């Protein structure tokens, strides 16, 4: 092979690789933009429900109408930006890691992609939830804050740890467990691998919320009521909100890790095909 030919092939490979990475980022941005409105509205309603007992349907209806009446203001609002950042970063890191790892270490694509996605999604998810709790949760009067400063720090750490555990359950169910379960679907139910992927990518993340929702409610309660609350009272509060919160979080996970992931996968494959 001549030097000129080698240089040309290297240039073509570099251009194709850069194009695939650009496609990864574009797919992530588009997918995050599509799901952010729904997730932002649902998450705000959940926080308001846990902190002030505001009915979920009332919150969902009012925030949806507000978003439809003023879409520009909604898209540039802080809640939308927080959710978009969370899922845009998650999809982008998952896409980019898989593309790079397939070139460098193809045998370890799955564990490396999961690890990087987990590292990025979990702290960003906790950051987003803390910000939502600050924006829409219950407030403590300034005169009481000084008296509760020490205990608040302890409970805030407990709330953060609870959110971390909740997100670990969600990420495991949405990425690792969903892919594992795909091969378990009988051909009589779905004969094509793509059909099996669609089924597991929607069903498994939804079922993971049966475990994640109690953790979510506990984290919110630890943040909203930071002192002088017995565990019996916390458990009673969680049990009261659990049925409706479980339903709404199961619905929430469908756009976030169901349709969002499927859209991201489809767009990513399309952009990669244009580069080959």
C-alpha positions as CSV (number, residue, x, y, z in Angstrom):
1,X,0.0,0.0,0.0
2,X,1.4,3.4,-1.0
3,X,1.8,6.3,1.4
4,X,-0.8,8.2,-0.5
5,X,-3.3,5.4,-0.3
6,X,-2.7,4.9,3.4
7,X,-3.0,8.6,4.0
8,X,-6.3,8.7,2.1
9,X,-7.7,5.7,4.0
10,X,-6.7,7.3,7.3
11,X,-8.4,10.5,6.3
12,X,-11.6,8.7,5.4
13,X,-11.6,6.8,8.7
14,X,-11.0,10.0,10.7
15,X,-13.8,11.7,8.8
16,X,-16.2,8.8,9.3
17,X,-15.3,8.5,13.0
18,X,-15.8,12.3,13.6
19,X,-19.1,12.1,11.7
20,X,-20.3,9.2,13.9
21,X,-19.5,11.2,17.0
22,X,-21.3,14.2,15.6
23,X,-24.3,11.9,15.0
24,X,-24.1,10.7,18.5
25,X,-24.3,14.2,19.9
26,X,-27.1,15.2,17.5
27,X,-29.2,12.1,18.4
28,X,-28.7,12.8,22.1
29,X,-29.8,16.5,21.7
30,X,-32.9,15.7,19.7
31,X,-34.0,12.8,22.0
32,X,-33.5,15.0,25.1
33,X,-35.5,17.8,23.5
34,X,-38.4,15.5,22.7
35,X,-38.8,14.0,26.2
36,X,-37.8,17.0,28.4
37,X,-41.2,18.7,28.4
38,X,-43.1,15.6,29.6
39,X,-40.5,14.7,32.2
40,X,-40.2,18.2,33.5
41,X,-43.9,18.5,34.0
42,X,-44.2,15.1,35.7
43,X,-41.3,15.7,38.0
44,X,-42.6,19.0,39.1
45,X,-46.0,17.5,39.9
46,X,-44.4,14.7,41.9
47,X,-42.3,17.2,44.0
48,X,-45.4,19.3,44.7
49,X,-47.4,16.3,45.6
50,X,-44.8,15.0,48.1
51,X,-44.2,18.4,49.7
52,X,-47.7,20.0,49.8
53,X,-50.2,17.3,49.0
54,X,-51.3,19.1,45.9
55,X,-53.3,16.6,43.7
56,X,-51.2,15.1,40.9
57,X,-53.8,15.6,38.2
58,X,-54.3,19.2,39.2
59,X,-50.5,19.9,38.9
60,X,-50.2,18.0,35.6
61,X,-53.1,19.8,34.1
62,X,-52.0,23.3,35.2
63,X,-48.4,22.9,34.2
64,X,-49.3,21.3,30.8
65,X,-51.7,24.2,30.0
66,X,-49.0,26.7,31.0
67,X,-46.5,25.1,28.8
68,X,-48.9,25.0,25.8
69,X,-49.9,28.7,26.3
70,X,-46.3,29.9,26.6
71,X,-44.0,27.3,24.9
72,X,-41.1,29.7,24.5
73,X,-41.0,30.6,28.2
74,X,-41.4,26.9,29.1
75,X,-38.5,25.7,26.9
76,X,-36.2,28.4,28.3
77,X,-37.3,27.8,31.9
78,X,-35.1,26.3,34.6
79,X,-37.1,23.0,35.0
80,X,-36.9,22.3,31.3
81,X,-33.1,23.1,31.3
82,X,-32.4,20.9,34.2
83,X,-34.2,17.9,32.6
84,X,-32.7,18.5,29.2
85,X,-29.2,18.7,30.6
86,X,-29.7,15.4,32.5
87,X,-30.9,13.4,29.6
88,X,-28.9,15.1,26.9
89,X,-25.7,14.4,28.8
90,X,-26.8,10.8,29.6
91,X,-27.6,10.0,25.9
92,X,-24.5,11.8,24.6
93,X,-22.1,10.0,27.0
94,X,-23.8,6.6,26.3
95,X,-23.5,7.2,22.5
96,X,-20.0,8.6,22.5
97,X,-18.6,5.9,24.8
98,X,-20.1,3.1,22.7
99,X,-18.7,4.6,19.5
100,X,-15.2,5.1,20.9
101,X,-15.1,1.8,22.8
102,X,-16.0,-0.2,19.6
103,X,-12.9,1.2,18.0
104,X,-10.6,0.8,21.0
105,X,-11.9,-2.2,23.0
106,X,-14.9,-3.8,21.3
107,X,-15.0,-6.8,23.7
108,X,-15.9,-4.5,26.6
109,X,-18.4,-2.2,25.0
110,X,-21.3,-3.0,27.3
111,X,-19.7,-2.7,30.7
112,X,-17.7,0.4,29.8
113,X,-20.8,2.1,28.3
114,X,-22.9,1.2,31.4
115,X,-20.2,2.5,33.8
116,X,-19.8,5.9,32.1
117,X,-23.5,6.3,31.7
118,X,-24.0,5.5,35.4
119,X,-21.3,7.9,36.5
120,X,-22.8,10.7,34.5
121,X,-26.6,10.1,35.0
122,X,-26.7,9.4,38.7
123,X,-25.0,12.6,40.0
124,X,-26.8,14.7,37.4
125,X,-30.1,13.0,38.4
126,X,-29.5,13.8,42.1
127,X,-28.5,17.4,41.2
128,X,-31.7,17.8,39.2
129,X,-33.9,16.4,42.0
130,X,-32.3,18.5,44.6
131,X,-32.9,21.6,42.4
132,X,-36.5,20.6,41.8
133,X,-37.0,20.1,45.6
134,X,-35.5,23.6,46.2
135,X,-37.7,25.2,43.5
136,X,-41.0,23.4,44.2
137,X,-40.7,21.7,47.6
138,X,-41.7,23.0,51.0
139,X,-39.7,25.8,52.5
140,X,-38.3,26.1,56.0
141,X,-38.5,29.6,57.6
142,X,-35.2,31.4,57.9
143,X,-35.5,31.6,61.7
144,X,-35.7,27.8,61.9
145,X,-32.8,27.2,59.5
146,X,-30.1,28.2,61.9
147,X,-31.4,26.0,64.6
148,X,-31.6,23.0,62.2
149,X,-28.3,23.7,60.4
150,X,-26.4,20.6,61.8
151,X,-29.2,18.1,61.5
152,X,-30.1,19.4,58.0
153,X,-26.6,18.6,56.8
154,X,-26.9,15.0,58.0
155,X,-30.4,14.5,56.5
156,X,-29.4,16.2,53.3
157,X,-26.6,13.6,52.9
158,X,-29.2,10.9,53.6
159,X,-31.5,12.3,51.0
160,X,-28.7,12.5,48.5
161,X,-27.7,8.9,49.2
162,X,-31.3,7.8,48.8
163,X,-31.6,9.5,45.4
164,X,-28.3,7.8,44.4
165,X,-29.7,4.4,45.2
166,X,-32.9,5.2,43.4
167,X,-31.1,6.2,40.3
168,X,-28.9,3.2,40.5
169,X,-32.0,1.0,40.4
170,X,-33.4,3.0,37.4
171,X,-30.2,2.9,35.4
172,X,-29.7,-0.8,36.0
173,X,-33.2,-1.6,35.0
174,X,-33.1,0.7,31.9
175,X,-29.8,-0.3,30.4
176,X,-28.3,-3.5,31.8
177,X,-31.4,-5.5,32.8
178,X,-33.4,-4.4,29.8
179,X,-30.7,-5.8,27.4
180,X,-30.4,-9.0,29.4
181,X,-34.1,-9.7,29.3
182,X,-34.3,-9.1,25.5
183,X,-33.0,-12.6,24.7
184,X,-35.6,-14.1,27.1
185,X,-38.6,-13.1,25.1
186,X,-39.9,-16.1,23.1
187,X,-40.0,-16.0,19.3
188,X,-43.7,-16.6,19.5
189,X,-44.1,-13.2,21.1
190,X,-41.6,-11.3,19.0
191,X,-39.4,-13.0,16.3
192,X,-37.2,-10.0,15.4
193,X,-34.4,-8.8,17.7
194,X,-35.5,-5.2,17.2
195,X,-39.0,-6.0,18.3
196,X,-37.6,-7.7,21.5
197,X,-35.5,-4.6,22.2
198,X,-38.6,-2.4,21.9
199,X,-40.6,-4.6,24.3
200,X,-37.9,-4.8,27.0
201,X,-36.8,-1.2,26.7
202,X,-40.3,-0.1,27.6
203,X,-41.4,-2.9,30.1
204,X,-38.3,-3.4,32.2
205,X,-37.7,0.2,33.1
206,X,-41.3,0.6,34.0
207,X,-41.1,-2.4,36.4
208,X,-38.0,-1.0,38.0
209,X,-40.0,1.8,39.3
210,X,-41.8,-0.5,41.7
211,X,-38.5,-0.5,43.6
212,X,-37.3,3.0,42.7
213,X,-40.5,4.9,43.7
214,X,-40.4,4.2,47.5
215,X,-36.8,5.4,47.4
216,X,-37.8,8.5,45.5
217,X,-40.5,9.4,48.1
218,X,-38.1,8.7,51.0
219,X,-35.5,11.0,49.5
220,X,-38.1,13.8,49.0
221,X,-39.4,13.4,52.5
222,X,-35.9,13.5,54.0
223,X,-35.3,16.7,52.1
224,X,-38.6,18.4,52.8
225,X,-38.9,17.4,56.5
226,X,-35.3,17.6,57.8
227,X,-35.8,17.3,61.5
228,X,-38.1,16.1,64.3
229,X,-39.8,13.4,62.1
230,X,-40.0,9.8,63.3
231,X,-39.4,6.9,60.8
232,X,-43.0,5.7,61.5
233,X,-44.3,9.1,60.3
234,X,-42.0,8.9,57.2
235,X,-43.2,5.4,56.4
236,X,-46.8,6.5,56.8
237,X,-46.3,9.4,54.5
238,X,-44.6,7.3,51.9
239,X,-47.4,4.7,52.0
240,X,-50.0,7.4,51.5
241,X,-48.3,8.8,48.4
242,X,-47.0,5.5,47.0
243,X,-49.9,4.3,44.8
244,X,-50.3,7.5,42.8
245,X,-46.5,8.2,42.7
246,X,-45.8,4.7,41.5
247,X,-48.3,5.1,38.6
248,X,-47.0,8.5,37.6
249,X,-43.3,7.4,37.8
250,X,-44.1,4.3,35.7
251,X,-45.7,6.7,33.2
252,X,-42.7,9.1,33.5
253,X,-40.1,6.4,32.8
254,X,-41.7,5.5,29.4
255,X,-40.6,8.7,27.7
256,X,-37.4,9.1,29.7
257,X,-35.9,5.6,29.3
258,X,-38.4,4.0,26.9
259,X,-39.2,6.2,24.0
260,X,-36.3,8.4,24.7
261,X,-33.8,5.6,24.5
262,X,-35.5,4.1,21.4
263,X,-35.5,7.5,19.6
264,X,-31.8,7.9,20.5
265,X,-30.9,4.5,19.2
266,X,-32.8,5.0,16.0
267,X,-31.4,8.4,15.3
268,X,-27.9,7.2,16.2
269,X,-28.1,4.3,13.8
270,X,-29.4,6.6,11.0
271,X,-26.5,9.1,11.4
272,X,-24.0,6.3,11.6
273,X,-25.3,4.8,8.3
274,X,-24.8,8.2,6.6
275,X,-21.1,8.0,7.6
276,X,-20.4,4.5,6.4
